[in-house]
Amino acid sequence: MPRGDKGSYTDKQKRQAEHIEEGYEKRGASKEEAERRAWATVNKSSGGGKKSGSGRGKQENKEPAKKGGKKAAASQSHATRVSAGKKAAATRKRNASAGSKKGASKKGGSKKGSSKKGGSKKGS
C-alpha cells in the first residue's frame, strides 16, 4: 500500500480527521498543514488504520484530543501574566465606577447604607 493511502482507515477515523482538520483551518492553519495535523492526531489516538484484523478492538487514547486546552496561563511568560492582571484590575476599577453611575448595584445587597465610602449626601 503506498504512503498516504487512507484505505486502511475506518469511516469513523476518516470523519474524525475531517472534523479535526476543520478545526485547525478555523484557527488559521493552511489546508495541507491542517490535514497533516488531523491525520497525526487520529494516528496518535487510534494507533493508525483499523480495517485490518489485528488492530481492531484496542482502546483509544483520547488524550491527544484533549490536549489543546490544557496550557492557558501556564504557557504564558511572567510578564504577560502580570500585564494581563493589571489590565483586568483596571477593567474592574473602571466597571465599578461606571456601575455607581447607573444606580443599580450588581451584588444585590440591602439598600440601606448603599452610599459609597468618602461620599457625602447632598442636602436641599
ZALO-265908 format. One record per residue: residue in one letter; residue number from 1; x, y, z of N, C-alpha, C in turn; chain. Coordinates in Angstrom, 2 decimals. Layout:
<sites>
+------+-----+---------+---------+---------+---------+---------+---------+---------+---------+---------+-----+
| type | seq |    n.xx |    n.yy |    n.zz |   ca.xx |   ca.yy |   ca.zz |    c.xx |    c.yy |    c.zz | mol |
+------+-----+---------+---------+---------+---------+---------+---------+---------+---------+---------+-----+
|    A | NUM |       X |       Y |       Z |       X |       Y |       Z |       X |       Y |       Z |   A |
...
+------+-----+---------+---------+---------+---------+---------+---------+---------+---------+---------+-----+
</sites>
This chain:
<sites>
+------+-----+---------+---------+---------+---------+---------+---------+---------+---------+---------+-----+
| type | seq |    n.xx |    n.yy |    n.zz |   ca.xx |   ca.yy |   ca.zz |    c.xx |    c.yy |    c.zz | mol |
+------+-----+---------+---------+---------+---------+---------+---------+---------+---------+---------+-----+
|    M |   1 |    0.84 |   -1.19 |    0.00 |    0.00 |    0.00 |    0.00 |    0.89 |    1.25 |    0.00 |   A |
|    P |   2 |    0.66 |    2.21 |   -0.92 |    1.52 |    3.39 |   -0.98 |    1.34 |    4.31 |    0.23 |   A |
|    R |   3 |    2.38 |    5.07 |    0.51 |    2.29 |    6.02 |    1.63 |    1.20 |    7.05 |    1.36 |   A |
|    G |   4 |    0.47 |    7.40 |    2.38 |   -0.58 |    8.39 |    2.23 |   -1.92 |    7.80 |    1.86 |   A |
|    D |   5 |   -1.98 |    6.49 |    1.58 |   -3.25 |    5.85 |    1.23 |   -4.09 |    5.70 |    2.49 |   A |
|    K |   6 |   -5.32 |    6.15 |    2.44 |   -6.20 |    6.12 |    3.62 |   -7.16 |    4.93 |    3.57 |   A |
|    G |   7 |   -6.88 |    3.94 |    2.74 |   -7.78 |    2.81 |    2.57 |   -7.93 |    1.94 |    3.81 |   A |
|    S |   8 |   -6.91 |    1.92 |    4.68 |   -7.00 |    1.05 |    5.86 |   -7.68 |    1.72 |    7.04 |   A |
|    Y |   9 |   -8.15 |    2.95 |    6.86 |   -8.84 |    3.66 |    7.94 |  -10.34 |    3.40 |    7.88 |   A |
|    T |  10 |  -10.97 |    3.36 |    9.04 |  -12.42 |    3.16 |    9.09 |  -13.12 |    4.47 |    8.74 |   A |
|    D |  11 |  -14.41 |    4.37 |    8.48 |  -15.18 |    5.58 |    8.18 |  -15.16 |    6.54 |    9.36 |   A |
|    K |  12 |  -15.21 |    5.99 |   10.56 |  -15.20 |    6.84 |   11.76 |  -13.89 |    7.62 |   11.85 |   A |
|    Q |  13 |  -12.77 |    6.95 |   11.58 |  -11.48 |    7.63 |   11.61 |  -11.41 |    8.73 |   10.56 |   A |
|    K |  14 |  -11.97 |    8.49 |    9.38 |  -11.98 |    9.50 |    8.33 |  -12.82 |   10.71 |    8.74 |   A |
|    R |  15 |  -13.97 |   10.44 |    9.38 |  -14.81 |   11.54 |    9.87 |  -14.08 |   12.34 |   10.95 |   A |
|    Q |  16 |  -13.42 |   11.63 |   11.86 |  -12.68 |   12.31 |   12.91 |  -11.63 |   13.23 |   12.32 |   A |
|    A |  17 |  -10.87 |   12.71 |   11.34 |   -9.82 |   13.51 |   10.71 |  -10.41 |   14.74 |   10.04 |   A |
|    E |  18 |  -11.55 |   14.59 |    9.40 |  -12.20 |   15.71 |    8.72 |  -12.59 |   16.80 |    9.72 |   A |
|    H |  19 |  -13.17 |   16.42 |   10.85 |  -13.57 |   17.39 |   11.88 |  -12.36 |   18.08 |   12.49 |   A |
|    I |  20 |  -11.32 |   17.32 |   12.75 |  -10.11 |   17.89 |   13.33 |   -9.48 |   18.87 |   12.34 |   A |
|    E |  21 |   -9.47 |   18.49 |   11.08 |   -8.92 |   19.35 |   10.03 |   -9.66 |   20.68 |    9.95 |   A |
|    E |  22 |  -10.98 |   20.63 |   10.03 |  -11.78 |   21.86 |   10.00 |  -11.41 |   22.77 |   11.16 |   A |
|    G |  23 |  -11.20 |   22.17 |   12.32 |  -10.82 |   22.96 |   13.50 |   -9.48 |   23.67 |   13.31 |   A |
|    Y |  24 |   -8.51 |   22.97 |   12.74 |   -7.21 |   23.59 |   12.50 |   -7.31 |   24.70 |   11.46 |   A |
|    E |  25 |   -8.14 |   24.49 |   10.45 |   -8.31 |   25.52 |    9.42 |   -8.96 |   26.77 |   10.00 |   A |
|    K |  26 |   -9.91 |   26.58 |   10.92 |  -10.55 |   27.73 |   11.57 |   -9.54 |   28.54 |   12.36 |   A |
|    R |  27 |   -8.54 |   27.84 |   12.90 |   -7.52 |   28.52 |   13.70 |   -6.36 |   29.04 |   12.87 |   A |
|    G |  28 |   -6.49 |   28.97 |   11.53 |   -5.52 |   29.64 |   10.67 |   -4.47 |   28.77 |   10.03 |   A |
|    A |  29 |   -4.50 |   27.46 |   10.19 |   -3.52 |   26.59 |    9.54 |   -3.89 |   26.43 |    8.06 |   A |
|    S |  30 |   -2.89 |   26.23 |    7.22 |   -3.17 |   26.01 |    5.80 |   -3.86 |   24.66 |    5.61 |   A |
|    K |  31 |   -4.45 |   24.46 |    4.44 |   -5.18 |   23.21 |    4.15 |   -4.27 |   21.99 |    4.32 |   A |
|    E |  32 |   -3.06 |   22.06 |    3.77 |   -2.12 |   20.93 |    3.85 |   -1.68 |   20.66 |    5.29 |   A |
|    E |  33 |   -1.35 |   21.75 |    6.00 |   -0.91 |   21.60 |    7.39 |   -2.03 |   21.07 |    8.27 |   A |
|    A |  34 |   -3.26 |   21.56 |    8.04 |   -4.41 |   21.10 |    8.82 |   -4.65 |   19.61 |    8.59 |   A |
|    E |  35 |   -4.54 |   19.17 |    7.34 |   -4.74 |   17.75 |    7.03 |   -3.66 |   16.89 |    7.68 |   A |
|    R |  36 |   -2.42 |   17.35 |    7.60 |   -1.30 |   16.61 |    8.20 |   -1.49 |   16.45 |    9.71 |   A |
|    R |  37 |   -1.85 |   17.56 |   10.36 |   -2.06 |   17.51 |   11.81 |   -3.25 |   16.63 |   12.18 |   A |
|    A |  38 |   -4.31 |   16.71 |   11.37 |   -5.52 |   15.92 |   11.66 |   -5.21 |   14.43 |   11.63 |   A |
|    W |  39 |   -4.51 |   13.98 |   10.58 |   -4.19 |   12.55 |   10.49 |   -3.20 |   12.14 |   11.56 |   A |
|    A |  40 |   -2.30 |   13.04 |   11.93 |   -1.36 |   12.73 |   13.02 |   -2.12 |   12.53 |   14.32 |   A |
|    T |  41 |   -3.15 |   13.35 |   14.55 |   -3.96 |   13.23 |   15.76 |   -4.74 |   11.92 |   15.77 |   A |
|    V |  42 |   -5.34 |   11.57 |   14.63 |   -6.09 |   10.31 |   14.52 |   -5.15 |    9.13 |   14.76 |   A |
|    N |  43 |   -3.96 |    9.17 |   14.15 |   -2.99 |    8.09 |   14.34 |   -2.55 |    7.97 |   15.79 |   A |
|    K |  44 |   -2.37 |    9.11 |   16.43 |   -1.92 |    9.10 |   17.83 |   -2.99 |    8.49 |   18.73 |   A |
|    S |  45 |   -4.25 |    8.81 |   18.45 |   -5.32 |    8.33 |   19.33 |   -5.70 |    6.88 |   19.06 |   A |
|    S |  46 |   -5.70 |    6.47 |   17.79 |   -6.20 |    5.13 |   17.48 |   -5.11 |    4.14 |   17.11 |   A |
|    G |  47 |   -3.90 |    4.63 |   16.91 |   -2.81 |    3.73 |   16.55 |   -2.75 |    3.42 |   15.06 |   A |
|    G |  48 |   -3.35 |    4.25 |   14.22 |   -3.29 |    4.05 |   12.78 |   -4.57 |    3.44 |   12.23 |   A |
|    G |  49 |   -4.49 |    2.96 |   10.98 |   -5.66 |    2.38 |   10.31 |   -6.14 |    1.13 |   11.03 |   A |
|    K |  50 |   -7.47 |    0.96 |   11.09 |   -8.03 |   -0.15 |   11.87 |   -8.80 |   -1.16 |   11.04 |   A |
|    K |  51 |   -8.79 |   -1.08 |    9.73 |   -9.60 |   -2.01 |    8.95 |   -9.03 |   -3.42 |    8.93 |   A |
|    S |  52 |   -7.70 |   -3.55 |    9.05 |   -7.13 |   -4.90 |    9.10 |   -7.46 |   -5.52 |   10.45 |   A |
|    G |  53 |   -7.46 |   -6.84 |   10.51 |   -7.95 |   -7.54 |   11.69 |   -7.17 |   -7.34 |   12.97 |   A |
|    S |  54 |   -5.84 |   -7.21 |   12.90 |   -5.04 |   -7.23 |   14.11 |   -5.24 |   -6.00 |   15.00 |   A |
|    G |  55 |   -5.56 |   -4.88 |   14.42 |   -5.65 |   -3.66 |   15.21 |   -7.00 |   -3.39 |   15.82 |   A |
|    R |  56 |   -7.99 |   -4.20 |   15.50 |   -9.34 |   -3.92 |   15.98 |   -9.51 |   -4.25 |   17.44 |   A |
|    G |  57 |  -10.40 |   -3.53 |   18.08 |  -10.76 |   -3.84 |   19.45 |   -9.85 |   -3.24 |   20.50 |   A |
|    K |  58 |   -8.85 |   -2.48 |   20.11 |   -7.99 |   -1.84 |   21.09 |   -8.61 |   -0.53 |   21.54 |   A |
|    Q |  59 |   -8.38 |   -0.19 |   22.81 |   -8.95 |    1.02 |   23.37 |   -8.26 |    2.24 |   22.78 |   A |
|    E |  60 |   -9.06 |    3.30 |   22.56 |   -8.49 |    4.53 |   22.01 |   -7.90 |    5.38 |   23.12 |   A |
|    N |  61 |   -6.81 |    6.08 |   22.78 |   -6.20 |    7.04 |   23.70 |   -6.79 |    8.41 |   23.37 |   A |
|    K |  62 |   -7.62 |    8.95 |   24.25 |   -8.31 |   10.21 |   23.96 |   -7.50 |   11.44 |   24.37 |   A |
|    E |  63 |   -6.32 |   11.23 |   24.94 |   -5.51 |   12.34 |   25.41 |   -5.15 |   13.35 |   24.32 |   A |
|    P |  64 |   -4.78 |   12.94 |   23.09 |   -4.44 |   13.94 |   22.07 |   -5.60 |   14.88 |   21.74 |   A |
|    A |  65 |   -6.82 |   14.39 |   21.85 |   -7.98 |   15.23 |   21.55 |   -8.20 |   16.26 |   22.66 |   A |
|    K |  66 |   -7.78 |   15.96 |   23.86 |   -8.00 |   16.86 |   25.00 |   -6.85 |   17.84 |   25.19 |   A |
|    K |  67 |   -5.75 |   17.61 |   24.49 |   -4.51 |   18.33 |   24.77 |   -4.61 |   19.83 |   24.54 |   A |
|    G |  68 |   -5.45 |   20.27 |   23.60 |   -5.45 |   21.67 |   23.19 |   -5.71 |   22.68 |   24.27 |   A |
|    G |  69 |   -6.59 |   22.40 |   25.21 |   -6.97 |   23.42 |   26.17 |   -6.28 |   23.36 |   27.50 |   A |
|    K |  70 |   -5.17 |   22.66 |   27.61 |   -4.58 |   22.45 |   28.93 |   -3.61 |   23.53 |   29.37 |   A |
|    K |  71 |   -3.00 |   24.27 |   28.45 |   -1.87 |   25.09 |   28.85 |   -2.24 |   26.47 |   29.38 |   A |
|    A |  72 |   -3.08 |   27.18 |   28.70 |   -3.57 |   28.51 |   29.08 |   -2.52 |   29.37 |   29.75 |   A |
|    A |  73 |   -2.72 |   29.72 |   31.02 |   -1.84 |   30.66 |   31.71 |   -0.46 |   30.07 |   31.96 |   A |
|    A |  74 |   -0.36 |   28.77 |   32.09 |    0.92 |   28.15 |   32.40 |    1.95 |   28.38 |   31.30 |   A |
|    S |  75 |    1.51 |   28.50 |   30.06 |    2.46 |   28.67 |   28.96 |    2.82 |   30.13 |   28.72 |   A |
|    Q |  76 |    2.14 |   31.05 |   29.42 |    2.44 |   32.47 |   29.25 |    3.71 |   32.83 |   30.02 |   A |
|    S |  77 |    4.37 |   33.87 |   29.56 |    5.53 |   34.36 |   30.30 |    5.03 |   35.12 |   31.53 |   A |
|    H |  78 |    5.93 |   35.32 |   32.47 |    5.58 |   36.04 |   33.69 |    5.09 |   37.45 |   33.36 |   A |
|    A |  79 |    5.80 |   38.12 |   32.46 |    5.44 |   39.49 |   32.09 |    4.04 |   39.56 |   31.48 |   A |
|    T |  80 |    3.68 |   38.56 |   30.68 |    2.36 |   38.54 |   30.05 |    1.27 |   38.38 |   31.12 |   A |
|    R |  81 |    1.51 |   37.47 |   32.07 |    0.53 |   37.27 |   33.14 |    0.37 |   38.53 |   33.99 |   A |
|    V |  82 |    1.49 |   39.20 |   34.29 |    1.44 |   40.42 |   35.09 |    0.64 |   41.50 |   34.37 |   A |
|    S |  83 |    0.94 |   41.69 |   33.07 |    0.23 |   42.73 |   32.33 |   -1.25 |   42.40 |   32.19 |   A |
|    A |  84 |   -1.58 |   41.11 |   32.04 |   -2.98 |   40.70 |   31.95 |   -3.69 |   40.99 |   33.27 |   A |
|    G |  85 |   -3.01 |   40.75 |   34.38 |   -3.60 |   41.04 |   35.69 |   -3.85 |   42.52 |   35.89 |   A |
|    K |  86 |   -2.89 |   43.33 |   35.47 |   -3.05 |   44.79 |   35.60 |   -4.20 |   45.30 |   34.73 |   A |
|    K |  87 |   -4.30 |   44.74 |   33.54 |   -5.38 |   45.13 |   32.64 |   -6.73 |   44.75 |   33.24 |   A |
|    A |  88 |   -6.81 |   43.56 |   33.83 |   -8.06 |   43.11 |   34.45 |   -8.43 |   43.99 |   35.63 |   A |
|    A |  89 |   -7.44 |   44.37 |   36.43 |   -7.70 |   45.24 |   37.58 |   -8.23 |   46.60 |   37.13 |   A |
|    A |  90 |   -7.63 |   47.12 |   36.07 |   -8.08 |   48.41 |   35.54 |   -9.52 |   48.31 |   35.03 |   A |
|    T |  91 |   -9.84 |   47.20 |   34.37 |  -11.20 |   46.99 |   33.87 |  -12.19 |   46.90 |   35.01 |   A |
|    R |  92 |  -11.82 |   46.15 |   36.07 |  -12.72 |   46.06 |   37.23 |  -12.94 |   47.42 |   37.87 |   A |
|    K |  93 |  -11.87 |   48.20 |   37.98 |  -11.98 |   49.53 |   38.58 |  -12.89 |   50.43 |   37.74 |   A |
|    R |  94 |  -12.68 |   50.38 |   36.42 |  -13.48 |   51.19 |   35.51 |  -14.96 |   50.78 |   35.57 |   A |
|    N |  95 |  -15.21 |   49.48 |   35.59 |  -16.59 |   49.00 |   35.64 |  -17.25 |   49.30 |   36.98 |   A |
|    A |  96 |  -16.48 |   49.31 |   38.05 |  -17.03 |   49.62 |   39.36 |  -17.48 |   51.07 |   39.41 |   A |
|    S |  97 |  -16.69 |   51.98 |   38.85 |  -17.09 |   53.39 |   38.86 |  -18.25 |   53.62 |   37.90 |   A |
|    A |  98 |  -18.32 |   52.89 |   36.81 |  -19.43 |   53.03 |   35.87 |  -20.71 |   52.48 |   36.48 |   A |
|    G |  99 |  -20.57 |   51.44 |   37.32 |  -21.74 |   50.84 |   37.96 |  -22.42 |   51.79 |   38.93 |   A |
|    S | 100 |  -21.64 |   52.66 |   39.59 |  -22.25 |   53.59 |   40.54 |  -23.04 |   54.65 |   39.81 |   A |
|    K | 101 |  -22.67 |   54.98 |   38.58 |  -23.40 |   55.98 |   37.81 |  -24.75 |   55.44 |   37.34 |   A |
|    K | 102 |  -24.80 |   54.15 |   37.11 |  -26.04 |   53.54 |   36.62 |  -27.10 |   53.49 |   37.72 |   A |
|    G | 103 |  -26.68 |   53.44 |   38.96 |  -27.63 |   53.45 |   40.05 |  -27.99 |   52.07 |   40.57 |   A |
|    A | 104 |  -27.78 |   51.03 |   39.81 |  -28.13 |   49.69 |   40.25 |  -26.87 |   48.94 |   40.65 |   A |
|    S | 105 |  -26.93 |   48.30 |   41.79 |  -25.79 |   47.52 |   42.27 |  -25.89 |   46.11 |   41.73 |   A |
|    K | 106 |  -24.76 |   45.50 |   41.34 |  -24.76 |   44.15 |   40.82 |  -24.79 |   43.11 |   41.92 |   A |
|    K | 107 |  -24.36 |   43.48 |   43.12 |  -24.20 |   42.49 |   44.18 |  -25.51 |   42.13 |   44.87 |   A |
|    G | 108 |  -26.52 |   42.96 |   44.76 |  -27.82 |   42.64 |   45.33 |  -27.88 |   42.77 |   46.84 |   A |
|    G | 109 |  -27.10 |   43.65 |   47.41 |  -27.12 |   43.86 |   48.85 |  -28.32 |   44.70 |   49.26 |   A |
|    S | 110 |  -28.44 |   45.00 |   50.55 |  -29.57 |   45.80 |   51.02 |  -29.40 |   47.25 |   50.57 |   A |
|    K | 111 |  -30.51 |   47.97 |   50.47 |  -30.46 |   49.34 |   50.01 |  -30.03 |   50.29 |   51.12 |   A |
|    K | 112 |  -30.16 |   49.86 |   52.35 |  -29.78 |   50.69 |   53.49 |  -28.26 |   50.82 |   53.51 |   A |
|    G | 113 |  -27.79 |   52.07 |   53.61 |  -26.35 |   52.29 |   53.68 |  -25.64 |   51.99 |   52.38 |   A |
|    S | 114 |  -26.28 |   52.33 |   51.27 |  -25.69 |   51.99 |   49.98 |  -24.77 |   53.08 |   49.45 |   A |
|    S | 115 |  -24.55 |   54.14 |   50.24 |  -23.66 |   55.19 |   49.73 |  -22.21 |   54.71 |   49.73 |   A |
|    K | 116 |  -21.44 |   55.24 |   48.82 |  -20.04 |   54.84 |   48.68 |  -19.20 |   55.48 |   49.79 |   A |
|    K | 117 |  -18.06 |   54.88 |   50.07 |  -17.15 |   55.42 |   51.09 |  -16.64 |   56.78 |   50.67 |   A |
|    G | 118 |  -16.53 |   57.70 |   51.64 |  -15.97 |   59.00 |   51.35 |  -16.93 |   59.96 |   50.69 |   A |
|    G | 119 |  -18.08 |   59.51 |   50.29 |  -19.04 |   60.40 |   49.64 |  -19.98 |   61.02 |   50.65 |   A |
|    S | 120 |  -20.53 |   62.16 |   50.33 |  -21.48 |   62.79 |   51.24 |  -22.80 |   62.96 |   50.50 |   A |
|    K | 121 |  -23.89 |   62.87 |   51.26 |  -25.21 |   63.06 |   50.66 |  -25.47 |   64.55 |   50.50 |   A |
|    K | 122 |  -26.08 |   64.87 |   49.38 |  -26.41 |   66.29 |   49.13 |  -27.72 |   66.63 |   49.81 |   A |
|    G | 123 |  -27.74 |   67.70 |   50.54 |  -28.97 |   68.15 |   51.21 |  -29.65 |   69.23 |   50.43 |   A |
|    S | 124 |  -30.95 |   69.47 |   50.70 |  -31.66 |   70.52 |   49.98 |  -31.82 |   71.77 |   50.78 |   A |
+------+-----+---------+---------+---------+---------+---------+---------+---------+---------+---------+-----+
</sites>
